[in-house]
Amino acid sequence: MAFFEFNIAVSGLFAAQRGLSVTSNNISNANTPGYSRQVLGQTASTPLTGMGVGMLGTGVTTTNLIRVRDSYLDAKLWAQNDKLGEFKIKTEQNSIIESVFGEPSDTGFTKIFNDLFNSIDSLSKLPDEKERQAAFRQQMISYTKYFNNISASLSGFQRDLNFELKAKVDEINLLGSRIQSLNSQIYQAEIYGDDANTFRDARELCIDRLSQLINVETKEQEVEIDGKKIKQFSVKIAGQHLVDHLSLRELSVSVRGAKEEQTNELTAMIAEASQKLHGPNSSTLTPSEITALENDIKYYFDQLKVVSPEAYVESGDDDDLLTNNYRIMLGASAIVDSGIQTKLPIIKQNKEDIDSLYDVVWRDKLPFSMADSKMSGELKGVIDMRDGGGTGSAVHYNGIPYYLKRIDSYVRQFAETINEEYSKDKEGYIELVDFNSASTPKTTIFKKLGGNGTYLYYNASKELLGTQPTDADVLKNFQPKYQLFTYTDGNKRGEPEDNPDLTYKYQNMSAANFSIAKDIFEGAGNIRTNFEHYPDKNINPNVSNSDLLLALSAQKNNKRMFKEGDPKDYMISMFSELGINGQEANMYLKTQTSITNNINNQRLAVSQVDTNEEFSNLIKYQQAYQAAAKIINTVDSIYETTIFRLGNF
């Protein structure tokens, strides 16, 4: 019992000192993102018994550092963060797409569309004036360039989103690696009974960000290892484990179509070597050349098995890759048959997609569903905007491919209607030529709208065909003889195609290659101005007549051109869809921002450092420290008197 009071006072002194340290740490981290305030846990020390007067207190013991955190609020925030991230991306990207079309503005569709038809009206007043012909030609070029630029911009945005998708995948992997590392540090600290509050704050800060990138599920469970209870933490993304305590799975990307391209290259090499080995000149091969070719075939097939593990050899009489009677199979399809290669088609998710888009996969080759309706987050937003081909596609969203498809459909239908009007004669017959005909001149037929609203077909003498062909049969072979709009062949000068194939409802035409006709590109004087004007025959009996131009001008308000109405109505409907998509994304973004801010404020109310409270704690621990020190000083005086002064008696 000697110096008993000293021990009690010292425990209070140390407890107050630790309290001051905790308070100091809280104040220092008041502005640290993700930091949770800490509270010193303390309890009365075990009392002494057997004194005859009850149990005697022995001071205070500091037990642990309590991290003030509400896991329920964390889970609520993480459950809402993914929607916030998804609609943030969609709001941004829809706004960018809206800016491409330039509506309303002085450079948008309305301006370029009106300028085109104003130039037709102007030319119709003086159809033989060169300046007006040149102006019409230039407005046609400007009109086609408008759609070329939109298509190029949208494809560029799709390429940017493709890179952004890879960046999101890399960030998910980085966060997963960081969480795995923190799990290890927490495990190492807590297995020896230490607090890992700072590591836990860092881990939950990582999940804050991860939950914006993709929907997450977290689970912490207590397990017993060597008699010690240890907490293990796991994170799932899109329903599959990213981190399972100390193990990590990573996402990766694969180039869409890369497997088919590599398979085609390797099967081409196998087929080429096989042809040399068994072809008509095989008898001239030396033994060393035969051995080299056999080794090449084996090597290429081994490489093929790496690229396409499901590939196998199916032979006729002998299961030997080196005979000339074998087939290499991929599923039910033969990709090499007795030295003849069959190429695998490289199928795009949307026909309008650019090449070499990334697919998200697990690095361990297990499937990752990019079209999972339950997935959300910034990654989902990027996928929807990059791949969304509209309702009914793999991704049910109006993303970039959808708007590319819409403008492609517009230019095809617009060009088809204008070209047919441009190919009419004064009696209303539309002259069509057989693009696939081998005859010179090409086989010609005419079509004209009948009284029942359907087209009837006539021979070159304008006699009604006895057996009417179906519209589908005509679409396969015939196209208007005279054309205002075709497509470019992709040359550097941007010249139109010499012999454009406009069959199958202009499927070779798109907004990207939309162009004026080759003869008009070469000279504005080649423009037909009236129904009796045939530039290819140098026939124009009445140069001042402009009835064809007036008929073309009327197409501006042709309500039968599109199911939506006239050309303006079609584009307005698309702009409306785009605007609604943008407004919807913005509405959801505002809603999710409000929800997440509310939850985050609740979380901050629990976990955030309150400087006023910490200043109170600072005073509290300072006074406790001073009181403990005063006790020590008092007891010291008592013992000094007792030992040194009373000892003199």
DOGU-697999 format. One line per 3 residues: their letters; for each residue x, y, z of C-alpha. Coordinates in steps of 0.5 Angstrom, whole numbers, padded with zeros to 4 digits, always signed. Example, Ala and Ser with C-alpha at 12.3 -4.5 7.8 and 13.67 -1.06 7.14 Angstrom:
BEGIN
as	+0025/-0009/+0016 ~ +0027/-0002/+0014;
REM end
This chain:
BEGIN
maf	+0000/+0000/+0000 ~ +0006/+0005/+0000 ~ +0005/+0011/-0005;
fef	-0002/+0008/-0006 ~ -0005/+0015/-0007 ~ +0001/+0016/-0012;
nia	-0001/+0011/-0017 ~ -0008/+0013/-0017 ~ -0006/+0020/-0019;
vsg	-0001/+0018/-0024 ~ -0006/+0013/-0027 ~ -0011/+0020/-0028;
lfa	-0005/+0024/-0030 ~ -0003/+0019/-0036 ~ -0011/+0018/-0038;
aqr	-0011/+0026/-0038 ~ -0005/+0026/-0042 ~ -0008/+0021/-0047;
gls	-0014/+0024/-0048 ~ -0010/+0031/-0049 ~ -0007/+0027/-0055;
vts	-0013/+0024/-0058 ~ -0016/+0031/-0058 ~ -0010/+0034/-0061;
nni	-0011/+0029/-0066 ~ -0018/+0030/-0068 ~ -0017/+0038/-0068;
sna	-0011/+0036/-0073 ~ -0015/+0032/-0077 ~ -0022/+0036/-0077;
ntp	-0021/+0038/-0085 ~ -0018/+0031/-0087 ~ -0023/+0027/-0092;
gys	-0026/+0021/-0089 ~ -0023/+0022/-0082 ~ -0028/+0020/-0076;
rqv	-0027/+0023/-0070 ~ -0024/+0019/-0064 ~ -0026/+0018/-0057;
lgq	-0022/+0015/-0051 ~ -0025/+0009/-0048 ~ -0023/+0009/-0040;
tas	-0026/+0005/-0034 ~ -0024/+0005/-0027 ~ -0019/+0000/-0025;
tpl	-0020/-0006/-0021 ~ -0021/-0004/-0014 ~ -0018/-0007/-0008;
tgm	-0022/-0012/-0003 ~ -0020/-0014/+0004 ~ -0019/-0007/+0007;
gvg	-0025/-0009/+0012 ~ -0029/-0002/+0010 ~ -0031/-0004/+0003;
mlg	-0027/-0004/-0004 ~ -0022/+0001/-0005 ~ -0021/+0004/-0012;
tgv	-0015/+0004/-0015 ~ -0015/+0009/-0021 ~ -0017/+0009/-0028;
ttt	-0015/+0005/-0034 ~ -0015/+0007/-0041 ~ -0018/+0001/-0045;
nli	-0018/+0003/-0053 ~ -0020/+0009/-0058 ~ -0027/+0009/-0060;
rvr	-0028/+0011/-0068 ~ -0035/+0014/-0068 ~ -0038/+0012/-0074;
dsy	-0045/+0009/-0076 ~ -0044/+0003/-0081 ~ -0051/+0004/-0082;
lda	-0051/+0011/-0085 ~ -0044/+0008/-0089 ~ -0049/+0003/-0092;
klw	-0054/+0008/-0094 ~ -0049/+0012/-0097 ~ -0046/+0007/-0101;
aqn	-0053/+0004/-0104 ~ -0054/+0011/-0107 ~ -0048/+0013/-0109;
dkl	-0048/+0009/-0115 ~ -0054/+0012/-0118 ~ -0051/+0019/-0117;
gef	-0045/+0017/-0121 ~ -0049/+0014/-0127 ~ -0053/+0020/-0128;
kik	-0047/+0025/-0127 ~ -0044/+0021/-0133 ~ -0051/+0021/-0137;
teq	-0052/+0029/-0135 ~ -0045/+0031/-0138 ~ -0045/+0026/-0144;
nsi	-0053/+0028/-0146 ~ -0051/+0036/-0146 ~ -0045/+0034/-0150;
ies	-0049/+0031/-0155 ~ -0054/+0037/-0155 ~ -0048/+0042/-0157;
vfg	-0046/+0038/-0163 ~ -0053/+0039/-0166 ~ -0052/+0046/-0165;
eps	-0060/+0047/-0164 ~ -0062/+0053/-0163 ~ -0057/+0057/-0166;
dtg	-0055/+0060/-0173 ~ -0050/+0054/-0174 ~ -0055/+0049/-0173;
ftk	-0060/+0044/-0177 ~ -0065/+0049/-0178 ~ -0061/+0054/-0181;
ifn	-0057/+0049/-0186 ~ -0064/+0046/-0188 ~ -0067/+0053/-0189;
dlf	-0061/+0055/-0193 ~ -0061/+0049/-0198 ~ -0069/+0050/-0200;
nsi	-0068/+0058/-0200 ~ -0062/+0056/-0205 ~ -0067/+0052/-0209;
dsl	-0072/+0057/-0209 ~ -0067/+0062/-0212 ~ -0065/+0058/-0217;
skl	-0072/+0057/-0219 ~ -0073/+0064/-0221 ~ -0067/+0064/-0226;
pde	-0065/+0057/-0227 ~ -0060/+0058/-0232 ~ -0056/+0063/-0228;
ker	-0049/+0060/-0226 ~ -0048/+0064/-0220 ~ -0055/+0061/-0217;
qaa	-0053/+0054/-0220 ~ -0046/+0055/-0216 ~ -0050/+0057/-0210;
frq	-0054/+0051/-0210 ~ -0049/+0047/-0211 ~ -0045/+0050/-0205;
qmi	-0051/+0049/-0200 ~ -0052/+0042/-0202 ~ -0044/+0041/-0200;
syt	-0046/+0045/-0193 ~ -0052/+0041/-0192 ~ -0048/+0034/-0193;
kyf	-0042/+0037/-0189 ~ -0047/+0038/-0183 ~ -0048/+0031/-0182;
nni	-0041/+0029/-0184 ~ -0039/+0033/-0178 ~ -0044/+0031/-0173;
sas	-0043/+0024/-0175 ~ -0035/+0025/-0174 ~ -0037/+0028/-0167;
lsg	-0041/+0023/-0165 ~ -0036/+0018/-0167 ~ -0031/+0022/-0163;
fqr	-0035/+0022/-0157 ~ -0036/+0014/-0157 ~ -0028/+0014/-0158;
dln	-0027/+0018/-0152 ~ -0032/+0014/-0148 ~ -0028/+0008/-0150;
fel	-0022/+0011/-0147 ~ -0026/+0013/-0141 ~ -0029/+0006/-0140;
kak	-0022/+0003/-0139 ~ -0020/+0009/-0134 ~ -0026/+0007/-0130;
vde	-0024/+0000/-0130 ~ -0017/+0002/-0128 ~ -0019/+0006/-0122;
inl	-0024/+0000/-0120 ~ -0018/-0004/-0120 ~ -0013/+0001/-0116;
lgs	-0019/+0002/-0111 ~ -0019/-0006/-0110 ~ -0012/-0006/-0109;
riq	-0012/-0001/-0104 ~ -0018/-0004/-0100 ~ -0014/-0011/-0100;
sln	-0008/-0008/-0098 ~ -0012/-0004/-0092 ~ -0015/-0011/-0090;
sqi	-0008/-0014/-0089 ~ -0006/-0008/-0085 ~ -0012/-0008/-0081;
yqa	-0012/-0015/-0080 ~ -0004/-0015/-0078 ~ -0006/-0009/-0073;
eiy	-0012/-0012/-0070 ~ -0010/-0019/-0069 ~ -0005/-0016/-0064;
gdd	-0010/-0012/-0060 ~ -0009/-0006/-0063 ~ -0013/-0001/-0066;
ant	-0014/+0000/-0074 ~ -0018/+0006/-0074 ~ -0014/+0010/-0079;
frd	-0014/+0004/-0084 ~ -0021/+0003/-0083 ~ -0022/+0011/-0085;
are	-0018/+0010/-0091 ~ -0022/+0004/-0093 ~ -0028/+0007/-0092;
lci	-0026/+0013/-0096 ~ -0024/+0008/-0102 ~ -0031/+0005/-0102;
drl	-0034/+0012/-0102 ~ -0031/+0013/-0109 ~ -0032/+0006/-0111;
sql	-0039/+0006/-0110 ~ -0039/+0012/-0115 ~ -0036/+0008/-0120;
inv	-0040/+0002/-0119 ~ -0045/-0001/-0115 ~ -0042/-0005/-0109;
etk	-0044/-0010/-0103 ~ -0040/-0010/-0097 ~ -0039/-0015/-0091;
eqe	-0035/-0016/-0085 ~ -0036/-0022/-0081 ~ -0032/-0024/-0075;
vei	-0028/-0031/-0075 ~ -0024/-0035/-0070 ~ -0017/-0036/-0072;
dgk	-0012/-0039/-0067 ~ -0017/-0038/-0061 ~ -0017/-0030/-0063;
kik	-0024/-0027/-0066 ~ -0022/-0023/-0073 ~ -0026/-0019/-0077;
qfs	-0026/-0021/-0085 ~ -0028/-0016/-0090 ~ -0030/-0017/-0097;
vki	-0033/-0012/-0103 ~ -0037/-0015/-0109 ~ -0038/-0011/-0115;
agq	-0044/-0012/-0120 ~ -0045/-0018/-0115 ~ -0038/-0021/-0116;
hlv	-0033/-0021/-0111 ~ -0027/-0016/-0112 ~ -0024/-0016/-0106;
dhl	-0025/-0022/-0101 ~ -0021/-0021/-0095 ~ -0014/-0021/-0097;
slr	-0015/-0024/-0104 ~ -0016/-0019/-0110 ~ -0020/-0020/-0117;
els	-0019/-0015/-0122 ~ -0023/-0013/-0128 ~ -0019/-0012/-0135;
vsv	-0022/-0010/-0142 ~ -0021/-0014/-0148 ~ -0022/-0011/-0155;
rga	-0028/-0013/-0158 ~ -0027/-0017/-0165 ~ -0020/-0018/-0163;
kee	-0021/-0025/-0162 ~ -0024/-0026/-0169 ~ -0018/-0022/-0172;
qtn	-0013/-0026/-0169 ~ -0017/-0033/-0171 ~ -0017/-0031/-0178;
elt	-0010/-0029/-0178 ~ -0008/-0036/-0175 ~ -0013/-0040/-0180;
ami	-0010/-0036/-0186 ~ -0003/-0038/-0184 ~ -0005/-0045/-0183;
aea	-0009/-0045/-0189 ~ -0003/-0042/-0193 ~ +0002/-0047/-0190;
sqk	-0003/-0053/-0192 ~ -0003/-0051/-0199 ~ +0004/-0051/-0200;
lhg	+0005/-0057/-0197 ~ -0001/-0061/-0201 ~ -0002/-0056/-0207;
pns	+0000/-0057/-0214 ~ +0007/-0055/-0213 ~ +0008/-0060/-0207;
stl	+0012/-0065/-0210 ~ +0018/-0060/-0211 ~ +0019/-0059/-0204;
tps	+0025/-0061/-0200 ~ +0025/-0065/-0194 ~ +0027/-0059/-0190;
eit	+0022/-0055/-0193 ~ +0017/-0060/-0192 ~ +0019/-0061/-0184;
ale	+0019/-0053/-0184 ~ +0012/-0053/-0186 ~ +0009/-0058/-0182;
ndi	+0013/-0055/-0176 ~ +0009/-0048/-0178 ~ +0002/-0051/-0178;
kyy	+0003/-0054/-0171 ~ +0006/-0048/-0169 ~ +0000/-0044/-0172;
fdq	-0005/-0049/-0169 ~ -0002/-0048/-0162 ~ -0003/-0041/-0162;
lkv	-0010/-0042/-0165 ~ -0011/-0046/-0159 ~ -0009/-0040/-0154;
vsp	-0013/-0035/-0158 ~ -0019/-0040/-0158 ~ -0019/-0046/-0154;
eay	-0025/-0049/-0156 ~ -0022/-0050/-0163 ~ -0020/-0057/-0165;
ves	-0018/-0062/-0171 ~ -0024/-0066/-0174 ~ -0021/-0070/-0180;
gdd	-0024/-0075/-0185 ~ -0020/-0081/-0185 ~ -0014/-0079/-0180;
ddl	-0014/-0075/-0174 ~ -0008/-0072/-0177 ~ -0007/-0064/-0178;
ltn	-0001/-0065/-0183 ~ -0006/-0069/-0188 ~ -0010/-0066/-0193;
nyr	-0016/-0069/-0191 ~ -0018/-0065/-0184 ~ -0022/-0059/-0182;
iml	-0021/-0054/-0176 ~ -0027/-0053/-0172 ~ -0030/-0048/-0168;
gas	-0036/-0050/-0165 ~ -0040/-0053/-0171 ~ -0037/-0048/-0176;
aiv	-0031/-0050/-0180 ~ -0026/-0045/-0180 ~ -0020/-0049/-0184;
dsg	-0023/-0054/-0189 ~ -0018/-0058/-0193 ~ -0013/-0052/-0193;
iqt	-0019/-0047/-0195 ~ -0020/-0042/-0190 ~ -0027/-0039/-0187;
klp	-0026/-0033/-0184 ~ -0030/-0031/-0178 ~ -0035/-0025/-0178;
iik	-0033/-0019/-0173 ~ -0040/-0017/-0171 ~ -0041/-0011/-0168;
qnk	-0046/-0010/-0162 ~ -0049/-0004/-0166 ~ -0047/-0003/-0174;
edi	-0046/+0004/-0172 ~ -0040/+0003/-0167 ~ -0033/+0005/-0169;
dsl	-0028/-0001/-0169 ~ -0024/-0004/-0163 ~ -0029/-0002/-0157;
ydv	-0027/-0005/-0151 ~ -0031/-0010/-0147 ~ -0030/-0011/-0139;
vwr	-0028/-0018/-0137 ~ -0025/-0021/-0131 ~ -0018/-0022/-0131;
dkl	-0019/-0029/-0129 ~ -0023/-0030/-0136 ~ -0030/-0031/-0132;
pfs	-0036/-0027/-0135 ~ -0038/-0020/-0133 ~ -0044/-0018/-0136;
mad	-0044/-0011/-0139 ~ -0051/-0011/-0140 ~ -0054/-0013/-0133;
skm	-0060/-0009/-0131 ~ -0058/-0009/-0124 ~ -0051/-0005/-0125;
sge	-0050/+0002/-0124 ~ -0045/+0007/-0123 ~ -0040/+0011/-0127;
lkg	-0038/+0005/-0131 ~ -0046/+0004/-0132 ~ -0047/+0011/-0135;
vid	-0041/+0010/-0139 ~ -0043/+0004/-0142 ~ -0050/+0006/-0143;
mrd	-0048/+0012/-0147 ~ -0042/+0009/-0151 ~ -0046/+0003/-0153;
ggg	-0054/+0005/-0152 ~ -0057/+0003/-0159 ~ -0064/+0005/-0156;
tgs	-0070/+0000/-0154 ~ -0069/-0007/-0156 ~ -0062/-0007/-0156;
avh	-0057/-0010/-0151 ~ -0057/-0004/-0147 ~ -0064/-0001/-0147;
yng	-0061/+0007/-0147 ~ -0061/+0012/-0152 ~ -0054/+0013/-0153;
ipy	-0049/+0015/-0158 ~ -0050/+0009/-0163 ~ -0058/+0011/-0163;
ylk	-0057/+0018/-0165 ~ -0052/+0016/-0170 ~ -0057/+0011/-0173;
rid	-0062/+0016/-0173 ~ -0058/+0021/-0177 ~ -0056/+0015/-0182;
syv	-0064/+0014/-0183 ~ -0065/+0021/-0184 ~ -0060/+0022/-0189;
rqf	-0062/+0015/-0193 ~ -0069/+0017/-0193 ~ -0068/+0024/-0195;
aet	-0063/+0022/-0200 ~ -0068/+0017/-0203 ~ -0074/+0022/-0203;
ine	-0070/+0027/-0206 ~ -0067/+0023/-0212 ~ -0073/+0020/-0214;
eys	-0076/+0027/-0215 ~ -0070/+0029/-0218 ~ -0071/+0023/-0223;
kdk	-0078/+0024/-0225 ~ -0080/+0026/-0232 ~ -0086/+0031/-0233;
egy	-0091/+0026/-0233 ~ -0089/+0024/-0226 ~ -0085/+0017/-0228;
iel	-0079/+0016/-0224 ~ -0073/+0013/-0228 ~ -0070/+0007/-0225;
vdf	-0064/+0004/-0227 ~ -0061/-0003/-0225 ~ -0055/-0002/-0222;
nsa	-0053/-0010/-0222 ~ -0055/-0010/-0230 ~ -0049/-0012/-0234;
stp	-0052/-0009/-0240 ~ -0050/-0003/-0243 ~ -0054/+0002/-0243;
ktt	-0057/-0001/-0236 ~ -0063/-0004/-0236 ~ -0069/+0002/-0234;
ifk	-0076/+0001/-0231 ~ -0080/+0007/-0229 ~ -0085/+0007/-0223;
klg	-0091/+0012/-0222 ~ -0095/+0013/-0216 ~ -0102/+0009/-0217;
gng	-0109/+0012/-0215 ~ -0109/+0007/-0209 ~ -0103/+0010/-0206;
tyl	-0098/+0005/-0208 ~ -0093/+0005/-0214 ~ -0094/+0001/-0220;
yyn	-0088/-0001/-0225 ~ -0087/+0000/-0232 ~ -0082/-0002/-0238;
ask	-0077/+0002/-0242 ~ -0083/+0004/-0246 ~ -0087/+0006/-0240;
ell	-0092/+0000/-0241 ~ -0095/-0003/-0235 ~ -0091/-0009/-0233;
gtq	-0096/-0015/-0234 ~ -0092/-0018/-0227 ~ -0091/-0013/-0222;
ptd	-0085/-0014/-0218 ~ -0085/-0013/-0211 ~ -0082/-0007/-0208;
adv	-0077/-0012/-0204 ~ -0074/-0014/-0211 ~ -0074/-0007/-0214;
lkn	-0070/-0005/-0208 ~ -0065/-0010/-0209 ~ -0063/-0008/-0216;
fqp	-0066/-0001/-0218 ~ -0064/+0006/-0216 ~ -0066/+0013/-0219;
kyq	-0062/+0015/-0225 ~ -0061/+0022/-0223 ~ -0058/+0023/-0217;
lft	-0057/+0030/-0212 ~ -0054/+0026/-0206 ~ -0050/+0020/-0206;
ytd	-0044/+0018/-0202 ~ -0036/+0019/-0202 ~ -0032/+0013/-0203;
gnk	-0027/+0016/-0197 ~ -0022/+0018/-0201 ~ -0017/+0024/-0199;
rge	-0021/+0029/-0203 ~ -0028/+0027/-0201 ~ -0030/+0026/-0208;
ped	-0037/+0022/-0209 ~ -0037/+0015/-0211 ~ -0036/+0014/-0218;
npd	-0041/+0009/-0219 ~ -0045/+0009/-0212 ~ -0049/+0003/-0210;
lty	-0056/+0006/-0208 ~ -0060/-0001/-0208 ~ -0063/-0004/-0201;
kyq	-0065/+0003/-0199 ~ -0059/+0006/-0199 ~ -0055/+0002/-0194;
nms	-0048/+0004/-0196 ~ -0050/+0011/-0195 ~ -0049/+0014/-0188;
aan	-0049/+0021/-0185 ~ -0041/+0020/-0184 ~ -0040/+0019/-0192;
fsi	-0046/+0023/-0194 ~ -0044/+0027/-0201 ~ -0047/+0030/-0207;
akd	-0047/+0027/-0213 ~ -0041/+0026/-0217 ~ -0043/+0030/-0223;
ife	-0046/+0036/-0219 ~ -0039/+0035/-0215 ~ -0035/+0036/-0222;
gag	-0040/+0042/-0224 ~ -0046/+0046/-0222 ~ -0048/+0046/-0229;
nir	-0050/+0039/-0229 ~ -0056/+0040/-0224 ~ -0063/+0038/-0227;
tnf	-0067/+0044/-0227 ~ -0074/+0042/-0231 ~ -0077/+0035/-0232;
ehy	-0075/+0036/-0240 ~ -0067/+0037/-0238 ~ -0063/+0031/-0239;
pdk	-0055/+0034/-0237 ~ -0052/+0027/-0239 ~ -0055/+0028/-0246;
nin	-0055/+0035/-0247 ~ -0062/+0036/-0248 ~ -0066/+0042/-0245;
pnv	-0071/+0045/-0249 ~ -0073/+0050/-0245 ~ -0067/+0053/-0240;
sns	-0072/+0058/-0237 ~ -0077/+0053/-0234 ~ -0076/+0051/-0227;
dll	-0082/+0046/-0226 ~ -0077/+0040/-0223 ~ -0074/+0045/-0218;
lal	-0081/+0048/-0216 ~ -0082/+0040/-0215 ~ -0076/+0039/-0211;
saq	-0077/+0046/-0207 ~ -0084/+0043/-0205 ~ -0080/+0037/-0201;
knn	-0079/+0042/-0196 ~ -0086/+0041/-0193 ~ -0087/+0033/-0195;
krm	-0091/+0030/-0189 ~ -0090/+0023/-0193 ~ -0082/+0023/-0193;
fke	-0082/+0020/-0186 ~ -0087/+0017/-0181 ~ -0085/+0023/-0176;
gdp	-0087/+0028/-0182 ~ -0083/+0032/-0186 ~ -0075/+0033/-0185;
kdy	-0076/+0038/-0180 ~ -0081/+0034/-0176 ~ -0076/+0028/-0176;
mis	-0070/+0032/-0174 ~ -0075/+0036/-0168 ~ -0077/+0029/-0166;
mfs	-0070/+0027/-0165 ~ -0068/+0033/-0161 ~ -0074/+0032/-0157;
elg	-0072/+0025/-0155 ~ -0065/+0028/-0154 ~ -0068/+0034/-0149;
ing	-0072/+0029/-0146 ~ -0066/+0024/-0144 ~ -0062/+0030/-0142;
qea	-0068/+0033/-0137 ~ -0069/+0026/-0135 ~ -0062/+0025/-0133;
nmy	-0061/+0032/-0130 ~ -0067/+0031/-0126 ~ -0065/+0024/-0123;
lkt	-0058/+0027/-0122 ~ -0061/+0033/-0118 ~ -0065/+0028/-0114;
qts	-0059/+0023/-0112 ~ -0055/+0029/-0110 ~ -0060/+0031/-0105;
itn	-0061/+0024/-0103 ~ -0053/+0023/-0102 ~ -0052/+0030/-0099;
nin	-0058/+0029/-0094 ~ -0055/+0022/-0092 ~ -0047/+0025/-0092;
nqr	-0050/+0030/-0087 ~ -0053/+0025/-0083 ~ -0046/+0021/-0083;
lav	-0042/+0028/-0082 ~ -0046/+0029/-0076 ~ -0044/+0023/-0073;
sqv	-0037/+0022/-0075 ~ -0034/+0029/-0077 ~ -0030/+0033/-0072;
dtn	-0033/+0039/-0068 ~ -0028/+0044/-0066 ~ -0033/+0047/-0061;
eef	-0033/+0040/-0058 ~ -0026/+0038/-0058 ~ -0024/+0045/-0055;
snl	-0029/+0043/-0049 ~ -0025/+0036/-0049 ~ -0019/+0040/-0049;
iky	-0021/+0044/-0043 ~ -0023/+0038/-0039 ~ -0017/+0034/-0040;
qqa	-0013/+0040/-0038 ~ -0016/+0041/-0032 ~ -0016/+0033/-0031;
yqa	-0009/+0033/-0032 ~ -0008/+0039/-0027 ~ -0012/+0036/-0022;
aak	-0008/+0029/-0022 ~ -0002/+0033/-0022 ~ -0004/+0037/-0016;
iin	-0006/+0031/-0012 ~ +0001/+0028/-0014 ~ +0004/+0035/-0011;
tvd	-0001/+0034/-0005 ~ +0001/+0027/-0003 ~ +0008/+0029/-0004;
siy	+0008/+0034/+0001 ~ +0005/+0029/+0006 ~ +0010/+0024/+0005;
ett	+0015/+0029/+0006 ~ +0013/+0032/+0012 ~ +0011/+0025/+0015;
ifr	+0018/+0022/+0013 ~ +0023/+0028/+0014 ~ +0020/+0032/+0019;
lgn	+0016/+0027/+0024 ~ +0022/+0023/+0023 ~ +0026/+0028/+0028;
f	+0021/+0026/+0034;
REM end
